[in-house]
Amino acid sequence: MLIDTHAHISCEAMKNVKETVLNNLSDDGVGLIVCPSYDFKTCSSTLDVVKQNERVFGALGIHPSEEAVYNNSMKDYISQNLNCEKIVAVGEIGLDYHYQNVIPKRQQNIMIEQMEIAKENKLPIIFHVRDAFDDFFNILSENKNLVEYGGVVHCFLGDKNNAKIALDLGLNISVTGAVTYPKNTSTHEAVKYIPLDRIMLETDSPYLAPQPVRGKMCIPQYVLYVNDFVAELKNINSNIVEEQTTKNALQFFYKMGKIWKNQ
C-alpha cells in the first residue's frame, strides 16, 4: 500500500475528478491520502472530505502565500477544528519568498504562531519552504521545542546540504513528482543521501505530475511514479521503498496510523 502524504483533493481544481479518484484508491494501490489545507476555503473543504471517505485524512493550516487571510479568527478556527479525529497535522505552513511583494517577517510570525498551535494540540507539522531555506532553518533552530511532535518538509527540491540540515533538525523529507524531472539533479543527489526511514512520498495533486505523465492533472495515483523513481535513485527494489515510506507515514501522522490500525 502506498500513501500520498500531500494531495489537495479538496481543492476546487480537483472538483470534477475527486469522486473518481477516491473511488479508485484501493484498486490503484494508493491506500491513504493526507489532504492539507492552505486557506480558509480549503480548511473547510478538507474537514468535509475527511468525513466522507475513510481513506482520506487531513491537515489544517494557512500557506505562506495566503498570509492575507490569516488573522485571530482564522487562528481560532484552526485551533478549534484540530480535535477532529481525522485531522492529523497542522499544514501546510511555512515560508515562500518566490514572488514579489513578500513580507518575510509576517510570514515568519504566522509560521511560528501555527507551530505553537501544533504543539498545543500535539500534532506534527507539514512545512512548505520555497526560496527560503536560510530563514526557515534559523527559525527551526530557535524554536525546536515547537516541533515536538514532528515536522516534514513537503515537496522538497533542495540539495544535499539542505537535506542534511533538515535531517539534523529532526525533520522528515517528502518528495513529489517534481523529483522525477531531469533538471532537478541536485535533488536527485539529496534523495540518494536521505535515509529511507526519513522519506515520505506525495503528489501535491493537482500539481507537479511526474515525468512520465507530465502535463496532465496530477492525481494521488501518480505517487506510484514517485515511489519507483526514489527506488531507482537509491538502487533498491520499489517494494522496499513502498513498505518503508508507508511505515514512515503511519508513524509520522500517528493519529492516522492509530485509526488505520484499528480498521
C-alpha positions as CSV (number, residue, x, y, z in Angstrom):
1,M,0.0,0.0,0.0
2,L,1.2,3.5,-0.9
3,I,0.3,6.6,1.0
4,D,0.1,10.0,-0.7
5,T,1.1,12.2,2.2
6,H,0.1,15.5,0.4
7,A,-2.7,15.8,-2.1
8,H,-5.0,18.7,-2.4
9,I,-8.0,16.5,-3.1
10,S,-10.4,19.1,-1.6
11,C,-9.4,22.0,-3.8
12,E,-11.6,23.5,-6.5
13,A,-9.3,22.3,-9.3
14,M,-10.0,18.7,-8.4
15,K,-13.7,19.0,-8.0
16,N,-14.6,17.2,-11.2
17,V,-12.2,14.2,-10.7
18,K,-12.4,13.9,-6.9
19,E,-15.1,11.2,-6.7
20,T,-13.4,9.1,-9.4
21,V,-10.0,9.4,-7.7
22,L,-11.4,8.4,-4.3
23,N,-13.4,5.5,-5.6
24,N,-10.4,4.0,-7.3
25,L,-7.9,4.4,-4.4
26,S,-7.5,0.9,-3.2
27,D,-7.7,-0.6,-6.7
28,D,-4.9,1.7,-7.8
29,G,-2.7,0.7,-4.9
30,V,-2.9,4.0,-3.0
31,G,-4.3,3.1,0.4
32,L,-4.5,6.5,2.1
33,I,-4.3,10.2,1.4
34,V,-3.4,13.2,3.6
35,C,-5.2,16.3,2.3
36,P,-3.6,19.6,3.5
37,S,-5.2,23.0,3.6
38,Y,-3.8,26.4,2.6
39,D,-6.6,29.0,3.1
40,F,-10.0,29.2,4.8
41,K,-11.9,27.6,2.0
42,T,-9.6,24.5,1.8
43,C,-9.6,24.2,5.6
44,S,-13.4,23.9,5.4
45,S,-13.5,21.6,2.4
46,T,-10.8,19.4,4.0
47,L,-12.9,19.0,7.1
48,D,-15.8,17.9,4.8
49,V,-13.8,15.4,2.7
50,V,-12.2,13.6,5.6
51,K,-15.7,12.8,7.0
52,Q,-16.8,11.5,3.6
53,N,-14.1,9.0,2.9
54,E,-12.4,6.6,5.3
55,R,-9.1,6.7,3.3
56,V,-8.7,10.4,3.5
57,F,-7.1,12.3,6.4
58,G,-6.5,16.0,6.7
59,A,-4.3,18.9,7.9
60,L,-5.3,22.4,8.7
61,G,-3.2,25.5,8.2
62,I,-2.5,28.7,6.2
63,H,0.0,28.6,3.4
64,P,2.6,31.5,3.5
65,S,1.4,32.8,0.2
66,E,-2.1,33.1,1.7
67,E,-1.0,35.2,4.6
68,A,-3.6,37.9,3.9
69,V,-6.4,35.6,5.2
70,Y,-4.6,34.9,8.5
71,N,-6.0,36.7,11.5
72,N,-7.1,35.8,15.0
73,S,-10.4,34.5,13.8
74,M,-8.6,32.2,11.4
75,K,-6.2,31.1,14.1
76,D,-9.1,30.3,16.4
77,Y,-10.9,28.4,13.6
78,I,-7.9,26.2,13.0
79,S,-7.3,25.5,16.7
80,Q,-11.0,24.7,17.3
81,N,-11.1,22.1,14.5
82,L,-7.8,20.3,15.2
83,N,-9.7,18.0,17.6
84,C,-11.4,16.4,14.6
85,E,-10.4,12.7,14.8
86,K,-9.2,12.6,11.2
87,I,-7.2,15.9,11.2
88,V,-3.7,14.5,11.7
89,A,-1.4,17.5,11.3
90,V,-1.1,21.3,11.0
91,G,-0.3,22.4,7.5
92,E,0.7,23.4,5.1
93,I,2.5,26.3,6.7
94,G,5.9,27.8,6.2
95,L,7.8,30.3,4.1
96,D,7.6,31.2,0.4
97,Y,9.8,34.1,-0.9
98,H,9.3,33.2,-4.6
99,Y,7.0,36.0,-5.5
100,Q,7.4,39.8,-5.4
101,N,5.9,41.9,-2.6
102,V,6.6,39.2,0.0
103,I,6.8,40.4,3.6
104,P,9.2,37.8,5.2
105,K,8.6,38.9,8.8
106,R,4.9,38.5,8.5
107,Q,5.3,35.0,7.0
108,Q,7.7,34.1,9.7
109,N,5.4,35.3,12.5
110,I,2.5,33.4,11.1
111,M,4.5,30.2,10.7
112,I,5.7,30.4,14.3
113,E,2.1,31.0,15.6
114,Q,0.9,28.0,13.7
115,M,3.8,25.9,15.1
116,E,2.6,26.9,18.5
117,I,-0.9,25.7,17.7
118,A,0.6,22.4,16.5
119,K,2.5,21.9,19.8
120,E,-0.6,22.8,21.9
121,N,-2.6,20.2,20.0
122,K,0.2,17.6,20.0
123,L,0.3,17.3,16.2
124,P,3.1,17.1,13.6
125,I,3.6,19.9,11.1
126,I,3.7,20.0,7.3
127,F,6.1,22.7,6.1
128,H,6.2,24.5,2.8
129,V,9.6,26.0,2.0
130,R,10.3,27.8,-1.2
131,D,13.3,30.1,-1.8
132,A,13.6,30.5,1.9
133,F,15.7,27.7,3.4
134,D,18.1,30.0,5.3
135,D,15.3,31.8,7.3
136,F,13.4,28.6,7.7
137,F,16.3,26.7,9.2
138,N,17.1,29.7,11.5
139,I,13.5,29.7,12.8
140,L,13.5,25.9,13.3
141,S,16.8,26.1,15.2
142,E,15.4,28.8,17.5
143,N,12.1,27.0,18.0
144,K,12.9,23.3,18.2
145,N,10.5,23.0,21.1
146,L,7.6,23.8,18.8
147,V,8.2,20.8,16.6
148,E,8.0,18.3,19.5
149,Y,5.5,16.1,17.5
150,G,7.4,16.1,14.3
151,G,7.8,18.1,11.1
152,V,8.2,17.3,7.4
153,V,9.5,19.5,4.6
154,H,7.0,18.8,1.9
155,C,7.7,19.0,-1.9
156,F,11.5,19.0,-1.1
157,L,13.5,20.4,-4.0
158,G,16.6,21.3,-2.1
159,D,20.1,20.0,-2.4
160,K,22.1,17.6,-0.2
161,N,23.2,20.3,2.1
162,N,19.6,21.4,2.7
163,A,18.6,17.8,3.3
164,K,21.4,17.4,5.8
165,I,20.4,20.5,7.8
166,A,16.7,19.4,7.8
167,L,17.6,15.9,9.0
168,D,19.9,17.3,11.7
169,L,16.9,19.4,12.9
170,G,14.9,16.2,13.2
171,L,12.7,16.9,10.2
172,N,11.5,14.3,7.7
173,I,11.5,15.0,4.0
174,S,8.8,14.4,1.4
175,V,9.2,14.3,-2.3
176,T,6.7,14.9,-5.2
177,G,6.6,14.1,-8.9
178,A,9.0,17.1,-9.3
179,V,11.8,14.9,-8.1
180,T,11.4,12.9,-11.3
181,Y,12.2,15.9,-13.5
182,P,15.6,15.6,-15.3
183,K,16.7,19.1,-14.4
184,N,16.5,18.5,-10.6
185,T,19.8,16.8,-10.4
186,S,20.8,18.4,-7.1
187,T,17.6,17.0,-5.5
188,H,18.4,13.6,-7.0
189,E,21.7,13.6,-5.1
190,A,19.9,14.7,-1.9
191,V,17.4,11.8,-2.2
192,K,20.3,9.4,-2.5
193,Y,21.7,10.8,0.7
194,I,18.5,10.8,2.8
195,P,17.9,7.7,4.8
196,L,14.9,5.7,3.6
197,D,13.3,5.8,7.1
198,R,13.2,9.7,6.9
199,I,11.4,9.9,3.5
200,M,7.7,10.2,2.6
201,L,6.0,10.3,-0.8
202,E,3.5,12.7,-2.1
203,T,2.0,14.1,-5.3
204,D,1.0,17.6,-4.3
205,S,-2.1,16.9,-6.5
206,P,-3.3,18.6,-8.7
207,Y,0.2,20.0,-9.3
208,L,3.6,18.6,-10.4
209,A,2.7,15.5,-12.3
210,P,5.7,13.1,-12.6
211,Q,7.8,13.0,-15.7
212,P,6.0,10.0,-17.4
213,V,2.7,11.8,-17.2
214,R,3.9,15.4,-17.1
215,G,1.4,17.9,-18.5
216,K,-1.6,16.0,-17.1
217,M,-3.5,16.9,-14.0
218,C,-1.7,15.2,-11.1
219,I,-3.8,12.7,-9.1
220,P,-2.8,10.7,-6.0
221,Q,-2.5,7.5,-8.0
222,Y,0.6,9.0,-9.6
223,V,2.5,8.6,-6.3
224,L,3.5,5.2,-7.8
225,Y,5.8,7.1,-10.2
226,V,7.5,8.9,-7.3
227,N,7.9,5.6,-5.4
228,D,9.6,4.0,-8.4
229,F,11.9,6.9,-9.1
230,V,13.1,7.0,-5.5
231,A,13.8,3.3,-5.8
232,E,15.7,3.9,-9.0
233,L,17.8,6.7,-7.4
234,K,18.6,4.5,-4.4
235,N,19.1,1.4,-6.5
236,I,16.7,-0.7,-4.4
237,N,13.6,-2.6,-5.1
238,S,10.5,-0.4,-5.4
239,N,8.6,-2.7,-2.9
240,I,11.2,-1.8,-0.3
241,V,10.5,1.9,-0.8
242,E,6.8,1.4,-0.7
243,E,6.9,-0.6,2.5
244,Q,9.3,1.8,4.3
245,T,7.7,5.0,3.2
246,T,4.2,3.7,4.2
247,K,5.6,2.8,7.6
248,N,7.1,6.3,7.9
249,A,3.8,8.0,7.1
250,L,1.8,5.9,9.5
251,Q,4.3,6.7,12.3
252,F,4.6,10.4,11.5
253,F,0.9,11.0,11.1
254,Y,0.3,9.0,14.3
255,K,-3.4,9.7,14.5
256,M,-3.8,8.2,11.0
257,G,-1.7,5.3,12.0
258,K,-3.8,4.5,15.1
259,I,-7.1,4.8,13.2
260,W,-6.0,2.7,10.2
261,K,-4.5,0.0,12.5
262,N,-7.9,-0.4,14.2
263,Q,-9.9,-0.7,10.9
